[in-house]
Amino acid sequence: MNWYLKVLKQYADFKGRARRKEYWMFFLFNIIISYALLFLGILLESGLLSTLSTIYSLAVFLPGLAVGVRRVHDVGKSGWYLLIPFYNIYLVCSDSEPGTNNWGDNPKGIGNDSVIDAIGTE
């Protein structure tokens, strides 16, 4: 749940990098919440809950897009690559680019200069 909240705190932050875990945990919680609202709306025959599901989906669209762009940045590509069908799935599943790239340090700390200096070896 912390990964989900982290993405919501960075609501429209398209700069930086996001780990795979951050992206996929946000994706998972979105699916669970959306389907729970939709299922409850159908079960209770309430148009209000179905409408809430739609409103929720619209509310998390921008943070979902932002975390997707940061995820693609983590692999070393521009956020515009999210527009390419199927290739974007490959990118969000790929491992991080080690070290620092155009969008910042590796969020895992792998290959960052600060980590190398702290250890004293390369």
N, CA, C and O atoms as CSV, one atom per row, in Angstrom:
chain,resi,resn,atom,element,x,y,z
A,1,MET,N,N,0.820,-1.189,0.000
A,1,MET,CA,C,0.000,0.000,0.000
A,1,MET,C,C,0.870,1.261,0.000
A,1,MET,O,O,0.456,2.303,-0.510
A,2,ASN,N,N,2.075,1.165,0.573
A,2,ASN,CA,C,2.976,2.319,0.593
A,2,ASN,C,C,3.360,2.755,-0.813
A,2,ASN,O,O,3.492,3.949,-1.081
A,3,TRP,N,N,3.541,1.788,-1.714
A,3,TRP,CA,C,3.893,2.127,-3.095
A,3,TRP,C,C,2.742,2.873,-3.757
A,3,TRP,O,O,2.961,3.816,-4.516
A,4,TYR,N,N,1.524,2.451,-3.470
A,4,TYR,CA,C,0.333,3.102,-4.025
A,4,TYR,C,C,0.253,4.550,-3.542
A,4,TYR,O,O,0.015,5.464,-4.330
A,5,LEU,N,N,0.453,4.745,-2.244
A,5,LEU,CA,C,0.390,6.086,-1.675
A,5,LEU,C,C,1.536,6.970,-2.171
A,5,LEU,O,O,1.366,8.176,-2.351
A,6,LYS,N,N,2.703,6.360,-2.391
A,6,LYS,CA,C,3.852,7.115,-2.918
A,6,LYS,C,C,3.520,7.698,-4.291
A,6,LYS,O,O,3.853,8.848,-4.578
A,7,VAL,N,N,2.871,6.912,-5.128
A,7,VAL,CA,C,2.495,7.383,-6.465
A,7,VAL,C,C,1.461,8.492,-6.357
A,7,VAL,O,O,1.534,9.476,-7.093
A,8,LEU,N,N,0.501,8.351,-5.452
A,8,LEU,CA,C,-0.516,9.397,-5.294
A,8,LEU,C,C,0.087,10.695,-4.777
A,8,LEU,O,O,-0.382,11.779,-5.125
A,9,LYS,N,N,1.128,10.594,-3.945
A,9,LYS,CA,C,1.807,11.802,-3.462
A,9,LYS,C,C,2.552,12.502,-4.588
A,9,LYS,O,O,2.698,13.724,-4.572
A,10,GLN,N,N,3.022,11.739,-5.560
A,10,GLN,CA,C,3.694,12.305,-6.734
A,10,GLN,C,C,2.687,12.405,-7.870
A,10,GLN,O,O,2.955,11.959,-8.986
A,11,TYR,N,N,1.537,12.989,-7.589
A,11,TYR,CA,C,0.357,12.983,-8.451
A,11,TYR,C,C,0.668,13.263,-9.919
A,11,TYR,O,O,0.283,12.482,-10.789
A,12,ALA,N,N,1.351,14.351,-10.202
A,12,ALA,CA,C,1.627,14.715,-11.595
A,12,ALA,C,C,3.115,14.943,-11.810
A,12,ALA,O,O,3.510,15.820,-12.578
A,13,ASP,N,N,3.934,14.158,-11.134
A,13,ASP,CA,C,5.387,14.286,-11.248
A,13,ASP,C,C,5.889,13.352,-12.345
A,13,ASP,O,O,5.956,12.137,-12.160
A,14,PHE,N,N,6.237,13.931,-13.475
A,14,PHE,CA,C,6.698,13.147,-14.620
A,14,PHE,C,C,8.220,13.089,-14.675
A,14,PHE,O,O,8.781,12.522,-15.612
A,15,LYS,N,N,8.891,13.664,-13.690
A,15,LYS,CA,C,10.350,13.671,-13.667
A,15,LYS,C,C,10.848,12.553,-12.759
A,15,LYS,O,O,10.162,12.162,-11.814
A,16,GLY,N,N,12.005,12.055,-13.038
A,16,GLY,CA,C,12.603,11.033,-12.197
A,16,GLY,C,C,12.362,9.623,-12.716
A,16,GLY,O,O,11.993,9.411,-13.871
A,17,ARG,N,N,12.582,8.676,-11.826
A,17,ARG,CA,C,12.499,7.269,-12.184
A,17,ARG,C,C,11.640,6.526,-11.181
A,17,ARG,O,O,11.544,6.924,-10.021
A,18,ALA,N,N,11.013,5.438,-11.630
A,18,ALA,CA,C,10.189,4.606,-10.754
A,18,ALA,C,C,10.574,3.146,-10.949
A,18,ALA,O,O,10.757,2.684,-12.076
A,19,ARG,N,N,10.693,2.433,-9.849
A,19,ARG,CA,C,11.013,1.009,-9.904
A,19,ARG,C,C,9.845,0.210,-10.456
A,19,ARG,O,O,8.711,0.688,-10.487
A,20,ARG,N,N,10.130,-1.009,-10.891
A,20,ARG,CA,C,9.066,-1.905,-11.353
A,20,ARG,C,C,8.049,-2.153,-10.248
A,20,ARG,O,O,6.841,-2.159,-10.488
A,21,LYS,N,N,8.548,-2.357,-9.041
A,21,LYS,CA,C,7.666,-2.649,-7.918
A,21,LYS,C,C,6.681,-1.504,-7.680
A,21,LYS,O,O,5.497,-1.743,-7.443
A,22,GLU,N,N,7.163,-0.271,-7.743
A,22,GLU,CA,C,6.285,0.893,-7.568
A,22,GLU,C,C,5.204,0.912,-8.637
A,22,GLU,O,O,4.033,1.131,-8.327
A,23,TYR,N,N,5.578,0.688,-9.885
A,23,TYR,CA,C,4.626,0.707,-10.997
A,23,TYR,C,C,3.581,-0.399,-10.859
A,23,TYR,O,O,2.381,-0.141,-10.956
A,24,TRP,N,N,4.037,-1.623,-10.633
A,24,TRP,CA,C,3.121,-2.754,-10.618
A,24,TRP,C,C,2.248,-2.794,-9.371
A,24,TRP,O,O,1.109,-3.258,-9.438
A,25,MET,N,N,2.753,-2.319,-8.234
A,25,MET,CA,C,1.900,-2.263,-7.037
A,25,MET,C,C,0.798,-1.219,-7.217
A,25,MET,O,O,-0.336,-1.441,-6.792
A,26,PHE,N,N,1.113,-0.093,-7.837
A,26,PHE,CA,C,0.095,0.909,-8.139
A,26,PHE,C,C,-0.937,0.332,-9.100
A,26,PHE,O,O,-2.139,0.524,-8.917
A,27,PHE,N,N,-0.472,-0.366,-10.110
A,27,PHE,CA,C,-1.357,-0.998,-11.088
A,27,PHE,C,C,-2.280,-2.012,-10.400
A,27,PHE,O,O,-3.484,-2.032,-10.657
A,28,LEU,N,N,-1.713,-2.849,-9.529
A,28,LEU,CA,C,-2.483,-3.870,-8.823
A,28,LEU,C,C,-3.570,-3.248,-7.944
A,28,LEU,O,O,-4.725,-3.670,-7.999
A,29,PHE,N,N,-3.209,-2.250,-7.136
A,29,PHE,CA,C,-4.196,-1.615,-6.273
A,29,PHE,C,C,-5.274,-0.905,-7.077
A,29,PHE,O,O,-6.435,-0.892,-6.667
A,30,ASN,N,N,-4.918,-0.315,-8.214
A,30,ASN,CA,C,-5.928,0.308,-9.073
A,30,ASN,C,C,-6.938,-0.711,-9.571
A,30,ASN,O,O,-8.142,-0.457,-9.557
A,31,ILE,N,N,-6.457,-1.842,-10.002
A,31,ILE,CA,C,-7.345,-2.895,-10.503
A,31,ILE,C,C,-8.268,-3.378,-9.380
A,31,ILE,O,O,-9.475,-3.512,-9.582
A,32,ILE,N,N,-7.706,-3.637,-8.210
A,32,ILE,CA,C,-8.496,-4.134,-7.081
A,32,ILE,C,C,-9.577,-3.133,-6.689
A,32,ILE,O,O,-10.737,-3.508,-6.518
A,33,ILE,N,N,-9.207,-1.869,-6.547
A,33,ILE,CA,C,-10.174,-0.851,-6.122
A,33,ILE,C,C,-11.245,-0.644,-7.188
A,33,ILE,O,O,-12.431,-0.572,-6.865
A,34,SER,N,N,-10.845,-0.550,-8.442
A,34,SER,CA,C,-11.815,-0.329,-9.520
A,34,SER,C,C,-12.818,-1.467,-9.622
A,34,SER,O,O,-14.022,-1.230,-9.718
A,35,TYR,N,N,-12.329,-2.695,-9.601
A,35,TYR,CA,C,-13.234,-3.832,-9.714
A,35,TYR,C,C,-14.090,-4.019,-8.466
A,35,TYR,O,O,-15.237,-4.456,-8.562
A,36,ALA,N,N,-13.545,-3.693,-7.299
A,36,ALA,CA,C,-14.342,-3.780,-6.072
A,36,ALA,C,C,-15.509,-2.801,-6.128
A,36,ALA,O,O,-16.637,-3.165,-5.793
A,37,LEU,N,N,-15.253,-1.568,-6.547
A,37,LEU,CA,C,-16.333,-0.581,-6.670
A,37,LEU,C,C,-17.347,-1.006,-7.725
A,37,LEU,O,O,-18.555,-0.880,-7.521
A,38,LEU,N,N,-16.855,-1.505,-8.845
A,38,LEU,CA,C,-17.745,-1.938,-9.914
A,38,LEU,C,C,-18.582,-3.142,-9.477
A,38,LEU,O,O,-19.790,-3.183,-9.713
A,39,PHE,N,N,-17.938,-4.118,-8.840
A,39,PHE,CA,C,-18.632,-5.319,-8.374
A,39,PHE,C,C,-19.696,-4.975,-7.330
A,39,PHE,O,O,-20.814,-5.487,-7.381
A,40,LEU,N,N,-19.337,-4.102,-6.382
A,40,LEU,CA,C,-20.315,-3.689,-5.370
A,40,LEU,C,C,-21.485,-2.941,-6.005
A,40,LEU,O,O,-22.633,-3.099,-5.590
A,41,GLY,N,N,-21.182,-2.134,-7.005
A,41,GLY,CA,C,-22.246,-1.421,-7.706
A,41,GLY,C,C,-23.210,-2.362,-8.394
A,41,GLY,O,O,-24.420,-2.137,-8.372
A,42,ILE,N,N,-22.692,-3.408,-9.002
A,42,ILE,CA,C,-23.540,-4.398,-9.674
A,42,ILE,C,C,-24.297,-5.227,-8.645
A,42,ILE,O,O,-25.492,-5.479,-8.800
A,43,LEU,N,N,-23.592,-5.654,-7.586
A,43,LEU,CA,C,-24.199,-6.486,-6.551
A,43,LEU,C,C,-25.333,-5.751,-5.832
A,43,LEU,O,O,-26.391,-6.329,-5.581
A,44,LEU,N,N,-25.115,-4.517,-5.514
A,44,LEU,CA,C,-26.121,-3.732,-4.797
A,44,LEU,C,C,-27.081,-3.012,-5.745
A,44,LEU,O,O,-27.968,-2.275,-5.314
A,45,GLU,N,N,-26.884,-3.241,-7.033
A,45,GLU,CA,C,-27.688,-2.597,-8.071
A,45,GLU,C,C,-27.749,-1.087,-7.855
A,45,GLU,O,O,-28.801,-0.454,-7.938
A,46,SER,N,N,-26.581,-0.554,-7.577
A,46,SER,CA,C,-26.468,0.880,-7.314
A,46,SER,C,C,-25.664,1.531,-8.431
A,46,SER,O,O,-24.495,1.208,-8.647
A,47,GLY,N,N,-26.299,2.435,-9.122
A,47,GLY,CA,C,-25.599,3.171,-10.164
A,47,GLY,C,C,-24.563,4.104,-9.576
A,47,GLY,O,O,-23.617,4.495,-10.260
A,48,LEU,N,N,-24.735,4.472,-8.291
A,48,LEU,CA,C,-23.803,5.377,-7.629
A,48,LEU,C,C,-22.422,4.759,-7.511
A,48,LEU,O,O,-21.423,5.422,-7.793
A,49,LEU,N,N,-22.346,3.486,-7.094
A,49,LEU,CA,C,-21.042,2.837,-6.957
A,49,LEU,C,C,-20.381,2.614,-8.314
A,49,LEU,O,O,-19.159,2.707,-8.427
A,50,SER,N,N,-21.162,2.325,-9.328
A,50,SER,CA,C,-20.595,2.193,-10.672
A,50,SER,C,C,-20.042,3.534,-11.137
A,50,SER,O,O,-18.995,3.600,-11.782
A,51,THR,N,N,-20.759,4.598,-10.802
A,51,THR,CA,C,-20.289,5.940,-11.135
A,51,THR,C,C,-19.026,6.271,-10.341
A,51,THR,O,O,-18.111,6.903,-10.869
A,52,LEU,N,N,-18.971,5.846,-9.076
A,52,LEU,CA,C,-17.768,6.059,-8.268
A,52,LEU,C,C,-16.571,5.337,-8.869
A,52,LEU,O,O,-15.452,5.851,-8.829
A,53,SER,N,N,-16.794,4.157,-9.423
A,53,SER,CA,C,-15.720,3.420,-10.081
A,53,SER,C,C,-15.169,4.222,-11.253
A,53,SER,O,O,-13.955,4.293,-11.447
A,54,THR,N,N,-16.053,4.819,-12.027
A,54,THR,CA,C,-15.631,5.637,-13.170
A,54,THR,C,C,-14.895,6.883,-12.697
A,54,THR,O,O,-13.861,7.246,-13.257
A,55,ILE,N,N,-15.422,7.538,-11.669
A,55,ILE,CA,C,-14.769,8.737,-11.127
A,55,ILE,C,C,-13.397,8.385,-10.567
A,55,ILE,O,O,-12.435,9.127,-10.768
A,56,TYR,N,N,-13.302,7.254,-9.864
A,56,TYR,CA,C,-12.010,6.810,-9.334
A,56,TYR,C,C,-11.006,6.587,-10.470
A,56,TYR,O,O,-9.855,7.014,-10.388
A,57,SER,N,N,-11.457,5.918,-11.520
A,57,SER,CA,C,-10.568,5.654,-12.653
A,57,SER,C,C,-10.068,6.947,-13.290
A,57,SER,O,O,-8.903,7.048,-13.674
A,58,LEU,N,N,-10.940,7.916,-13.398
A,58,LEU,CA,C,-10.530,9.213,-13.946
A,58,LEU,C,C,-9.576,9.942,-12.996
A,58,LEU,O,O,-8.647,10.613,-13.445
A,59,ALA,N,N,-9.803,9.810,-11.682
A,59,ALA,CA,C,-8.960,10.491,-10.698
A,59,ALA,C,C,-7.537,9.938,-10.672
A,59,ALA,O,O,-6.591,10.685,-10.427
A,60,VAL,N,N,-7.376,8.643,-10.922
A,60,VAL,CA,C,-6.035,8.052,-10.870
A,60,VAL,C,C,-5.394,7.942,-12.259
A,60,VAL,O,O,-4.321,7.357,-12.404
A,61,PHE,N,N,-6.048,8.499,-13.267
A,61,PHE,CA,C,-5.469,8.442,-14.611
A,61,PHE,C,C,-4.148,9.200,-14.678
A,61,PHE,O,O,-3.159,8.675,-15.189
A,62,LEU,N,N,-4.122,10.430,-14.169
A,62,LEU,CA,C,-2.904,11.235,-14.230
A,62,LEU,C,C,-1.755,10.638,-13.418
A,62,LEU,O,O,-0.637,10.560,-13.927
A,63,PRO,N,N,-1.994,10.205,-12.150
A,63,PRO,CA,C,-0.881,9.559,-11.446
A,63,PRO,C,C,-0.435,8.260,-12.119
A,63,PRO,O,O,0.747,7.918,-12.081
A,64,GLY,N,N,-1.370,7.536,-12.732
A,64,GLY,CA,C,-0.994,6.314,-13.451
A,64,GLY,C,C,-0.127,6.617,-14.655
A,64,GLY,O,O,0.833,5.900,-14.937
A,65,LEU,N,N,-0.461,7.667,-15.355
A,65,LEU,CA,C,0.349,8.094,-16.496
A,65,LEU,C,C,1.723,8.558,-16.028
A,65,LEU,O,O,2.737,8.244,-16.652
A,66,ALA,N,N,1.753,9.309,-14.925
A,66,ALA,CA,C,3.028,9.819,-14.398
A,66,ALA,C,C,3.942,8.679,-13.960
A,66,ALA,O,O,5.135,8.699,-14.263
A,67,VAL,N,N,3.405,7.686,-13.253
A,67,VAL,CA,C,4.249,6.576,-12.816
A,67,VAL,C,C,4.697,5.741,-14.021
A,67,VAL,O,O,5.790,5.176,-14.004
A,68,GLY,N,N,3.873,5.659,-15.055
A,68,GLY,CA,C,4.278,4.965,-16.277
A,68,GLY,C,C,5.440,5.665,-16.961
A,68,GLY,O,O,6.378,5.017,-17.427
A,69,VAL,N,N,5.378,6.981,-17.021
A,69,VAL,CA,C,6.473,7.757,-17.627
A,69,VAL,C,C,7.742,7.601,-16.797
A,69,VAL,O,O,8.824,7.404,-17.349
A,70,ARG,N,N,7.615,7.686,-15.468
A,70,ARG,CA,C,8.805,7.506,-14.621
A,70,ARG,C,C,9.362,6.089,-14.753
A,70,ARG,O,O,10.575,5.893,-14.676
A,71,ARG,N,N,8.487,5.099,-14.950
A,71,ARG,CA,C,8.945,3.716,-15.136
A,71,ARG,C,C,9.750,3.590,-16.423
A,71,ARG,O,O,10.793,2.937,-16.444
A,72,VAL,N,N,9.268,4.215,-17.496
A,72,VAL,CA,C,9.984,4.160,-18.771
A,72,VAL,C,C,11.305,4.930,-18.658
A,72,VAL,O,O,12.304,4.537,-19.261
A,73,HIS,N,N,11.313,6.018,-17.892
A,73,HIS,CA,C,12.566,6.738,-17.644
A,73,HIS,C,C,13.579,5.835,-16.960
A,73,HIS,O,O,14.777,5.923,-17.231
A,74,ASP,N,N,13.105,4.969,-16.075
A,74,ASP,CA,C,14.002,4.082,-15.341
A,74,ASP,C,C,14.730,3.117,-16.271
A,74,ASP,O,O,15.835,2.667,-15.968
A,75,VAL,N,N,14.107,2.802,-17.402
A,75,VAL,CA,C,14.749,1.904,-18.372
A,75,VAL,C,C,15.624,2.680,-19.343
A,75,VAL,O,O,16.297,2.088,-20.187
A,76,GLY,N,N,15.617,4.014,-19.226
A,76,GLY,CA,C,16.480,4.827,-20.065
A,76,GLY,C,C,15.808,5.351,-21.319
A,76,GLY,O,O,16.498,5.786,-22.241
A,77,LYS,N,N,14.502,5.323,-21.385
A,77,LYS,CA,C,13.771,5.782,-22.577
A,77,LYS,C,C,12.927,7.012,-22.233
A,77,LYS,O,O,12.655,7.290,-21.065
A,78,SER,N,N,12.529,7.722,-23.251
A,78,SER,CA,C,11.645,8.868,-23.087
A,78,SER,C,C,10.236,8.392,-22.743
A,78,SER,O,O,9.839,7.288,-23.118
A,79,GLY,N,N,9.492,9.220,-22.036
A,79,GLY,CA,C,8.123,8.877,-21.674
A,79,GLY,C,C,7.212,8.696,-22.870
A,79,GLY,O,O,6.177,8.039,-22.761
A,80,TRP,N,N,7.572,9.261,-24.004
A,80,TRP,CA,C,6.756,9.133,-25.215
A,80,TRP,C,C,6.673,7.689,-25.695
A,80,TRP,O,O,5.780,7.346,-26.470
A,81,TYR,N,N,7.593,6.840,-25.245
A,81,TYR,CA,C,7.561,5.430,-25.646
A,81,TYR,C,C,6.324,4.703,-25.104
A,81,TYR,O,O,5.999,3.607,-25.562
A,82,LEU,N,N,5.636,5.310,-24.131
A,82,LEU,CA,C,4.394,4.702,-23.635
A,82,LEU,C,C,3.319,4.656,-24.713
A,82,LEU,O,O,2.373,3.874,-24.613
A,83,LEU,N,N,3.455,5.484,-25.740
A,83,LEU,CA,C,2.457,5.537,-26.809
A,83,LEU,C,C,2.597,4.411,-27.829
A,83,LEU,O,O,1.712,4.213,-28.662
A,84,ILE,N,N,3.699,3.677,-27.768
A,84,ILE,CA,C,3.939,2.600,-28.732
A,84,ILE,C,C,3.340,1.302,-28.187
A,84,ILE,O,O,3.818,0.773,-27.183
A,85,PRO,N,N,2.295,0.786,-28.844
A,85,PRO,CA,C,1.659,-0.440,-28.349
A,85,PRO,C,C,2.640,-1.608,-28.276
A,85,PRO,O,O,3.526,-1.735,-29.121
A,86,PHE,N,N,2.485,-2.431,-27.298
A,86,PHE,CA,C,3.260,-3.639,-27.027
A,86,PHE,C,C,4.692,-3.345,-26.581
A,86,PHE,O,O,5.187,-4.001,-25.664
A,87,TYR,N,N,5.366,-2.381,-27.202
A,87,TYR,CA,C,6.725,-2.034,-26.771
A,87,TYR,C,C,6.677,-1.433,-25.375
A,87,TYR,O,O,7.598,-1.629,-24.582
A,88,ASN,N,N,5.604,-0.696,-25.067
A,88,ASN,CA,C,5.481,-0.112,-23.735
A,88,ASN,C,C,5.366,-1.199,-22.664
A,88,ASN,O,O,5.870,-1.022,-21.555
A,89,ILE,N,N,4.724,-2.297,-22.974
A,89,ILE,CA,C,4.624,-3.412,-22.022
A,89,ILE,C,C,6.007,-4.007,-21.766
A,89,ILE,O,O,6.351,-4.335,-20.631
A,90,TYR,N,N,6.788,-4.140,-22.824
A,90,TYR,CA,C,8.164,-4.621,-22.680
A,90,TYR,C,C,8.969,-3.684,-21.776
A,90,TYR,O,O,9.733,-4.136,-20.923
A,91,LEU,N,N,8.789,-2.372,-21.972
A,91,LEU,CA,C,9.558,-1.403,-21.196
A,91,LEU,C,C,9.197,-1.429,-19.714
A,91,LEU,O,O,10.085,-1.395,-18.863
A,92,VAL,N,N,7.895,-1.490,-19.394
A,92,VAL,CA,C,7.522,-1.467,-17.975
A,92,VAL,C,C,7.887,-2.771,-17.276
A,92,VAL,O,O,7.923,-2.822,-16.047
A,93,CYS,N,N,8.157,-3.827,-18.045
A,93,CYS,CA,C,8.578,-5.100,-17.456
A,93,CYS,C,C,10.094,-5.234,-17.386
A,93,CYS,O,O,10.600,-6.132,-16.713
A,94,SER,N,N,10.817,-4.367,-18.063
A,94,SER,CA,C,12.286,-4.437,-18.111
A,94,SER,C,C,12.902,-3.981,-16.799
A,94,SER,O,O,12.301,-3.225,-16.036
A,95,ASP,N,N,14.122,-4.461,-16.555
A,95,ASP,CA,C,14.854,-4.058,-15.363
A,95,ASP,C,C,15.405,-2.647,-15.528
A,95,ASP,O,O,15.528,-2.139,-16.643
A,96,SER,N,N,15.729,-2.035,-14.418
A,96,SER,CA,C,16.263,-0.673,-14.408
A,96,SER,C,C,17.589,-0.590,-15.152
A,96,SER,O,O,18.353,-1.553,-15.214
A,97,GLU,N,N,17.838,0.583,-15.709
A,97,GLU,CA,C,19.150,0.863,-16.278
A,97,GLU,C,C,20.086,1.160,-15.112
A,97,GLU,O,O,19.801,2.043,-14.303
A,98,PRO,N,N,21.199,0.437,-15.014
A,98,PRO,CA,C,22.086,0.662,-13.869
A,98,PRO,C,C,22.699,2.060,-13.902
A,98,PRO,O,O,22.945,2.622,-14.970
A,99,GLY,N,N,22.936,2.598,-12.732
A,99,GLY,CA,C,23.587,3.902,-12.626
A,99,GLY,C,C,22.648,5.054,-12.922
A,99,GLY,O,O,21.427,4.904,-12.974
A,100,THR,N,N,23.258,6.192,-13.111
A,100,THR,CA,C,22.506,7.411,-13.383
A,100,THR,C,C,22.245,7.525,-14.878
A,100,THR,O,O,23.119,7.239,-15.696
A,101,ASN,N,N,21.022,7.950,-15.229
A,101,ASN,CA,C,20.728,8.236,-16.628
A,101,ASN,C,C,20.195,9.664,-16.719
A,101,ASN,O,O,20.309,10.417,-15.752
A,102,ASN,N,N,19.623,10.051,-17.841
A,102,ASN,CA,C,19.149,11.426,-18.040
A,102,ASN,C,C,18.089,11.847,-17.036
A,102,ASN,O,O,17.862,13.044,-16.857
A,103,TRP,N,N,17.433,10.900,-16.377
A,103,TRP,CA,C,16.321,11.205,-15.490
A,103,TRP,C,C,16.657,11.010,-14.016
A,103,TRP,O,O,15.766,11.081,-13.170
A,104,GLY,N,N,17.908,10.769,-13.699
A,104,GLY,CA,C,18.315,10.687,-12.292
A,104,GLY,C,C,19.007,9.382,-11.938
A,104,GLY,O,O,19.313,8.554,-12.795
A,105,ASP,N,N,19.241,9.234,-10.644
A,105,ASP,CA,C,19.900,8.039,-10.121
A,105,ASP,C,C,18.962,6.846,-10.160
A,105,ASP,O,O,17.740,6.993,-10.155
A,106,ASN,N,N,19.558,5.664,-10.198
A,106,ASN,CA,C,18.792,4.423,-10.148
A,106,ASN,C,C,18.093,4.336,-8.799
A,106,ASN,O,O,18.756,4.421,-7.765
A,107,PRO,N,N,16.756,4.166,-8.777
A,107,PRO,CA,C,16.046,4.105,-7.497
A,107,PRO,C,C,16.439,2.914,-6.632
A,107,PRO,O,O,16.237,2.938,-5.418
A,108,LYS,N,N,16.992,1.880,-7.239
A,108,LYS,CA,C,17.453,0.727,-6.466
A,108,LYS,C,C,18.839,0.980,-5.870
A,108,LYS,O,O,19.272,0.263,-4.968
A,109,GLY,N,N,19.527,1.997,-6.378
A,109,GLY,CA,C,20.875,2.288,-5.912
A,109,GLY,C,C,21.937,1.490,-6.636
A,109,GLY,O,O,23.112,1.564,-6.275
A,110,ILE,N,N,21.552,0.727,-7.652
A,110,ILE,CA,C,22.510,-0.113,-8.378
A,110,ILE,C,C,23.266,0.734,-9.394
A,110,ILE,O,O,22.669,1.339,-10.285
A,111,GLY,N,N,24.586,0.767,-9.248
A,111,GLY,CA,C,25.419,1.476,-10.211
A,111,GLY,C,C,25.507,2.969,-9.989
A,111,GLY,O,O,26.140,3.661,-10.786
A,112,ASN,N,N,24.897,3.495,-8.937
A,112,ASN,CA,C,24.999,4.923,-8.655
A,112,ASN,C,C,26.388,5.235,-8.118
A,112,ASN,O,O,26.977,4.422,-7.406
A,113,ASP,N,N,26.912,6.406,-8.457
A,113,ASP,CA,C,28.235,6.805,-7.999
A,113,ASP,C,C,28.319,6.882,-6.485
A,113,ASP,O,O,29.343,6.518,-5.907
A,114,SER,N,N,27.264,7.347,-5.833
A,114,SER,CA,C,27.273,7.485,-4.376
A,114,SER,C,C,27.409,6.124,-3.695
A,114,SER,O,O,28.048,6.013,-2.649
A,115,VAL,N,N,26.813,5.094,-4.284
A,115,VAL,CA,C,26.911,3.758,-3.709
A,115,VAL,C,C,28.324,3.219,-3.891
A,115,VAL,O,O,28.871,2.585,-2.989
A,116,ILE,N,N,28.919,3.471,-5.065
A,116,ILE,CA,C,30.275,3.007,-5.340
A,116,ILE,C,C,31.250,3.691,-4.376
A,116,ILE,O,O,32.144,3.039,-3.836
A,117,ASP,N,N,31.082,5.008,-4.155
A,117,ASP,CA,C,31.963,5.720,-3.249
A,117,ASP,C,C,31.831,5.214,-1.819
A,117,ASP,O,O,32.824,5.132,-1.096
A,118,ALA,N,N,30.624,4.877,-1.407
A,118,ALA,CA,C,30.396,4.404,-0.047
A,118,ALA,C,C,31.058,3.055,0.182
A,118,ALA,O,O,31.555,2.787,1.276
A,119,ILE,N,N,31.072,2.205,-0.836
A,119,ILE,CA,C,31.672,0.882,-0.718
A,119,ILE,C,C,33.189,0.987,-0.890
A,119,ILE,O,O,33.945,0.255,-0.252
A,120,GLY,N,N,33.619,1.889,-1.746
A,120,GLY,CA,C,35.040,2.078,-1.979
A,120,GLY,C,C,35.584,1.252,-3.123
A,120,GLY,O,O,36.794,1.237,-3.351
A,121,THR,N,N,34.718,0.566,-3.846
A,121,THR,CA,C,35.150,-0.221,-4.991
A,121,THR,C,C,34.229,0.073,-6.161
A,121,THR,O,O,33.166,0.673,-6.002
A,122,GLU,N,N,34.650,-0.354,-7.319
A,122,GLU,CA,C,33.804,-0.175,-8.498
A,122,GLU,C,C,33.277,-1.505,-8.948
A,122,GLU,O,O,32.540,-1.576,-9.931
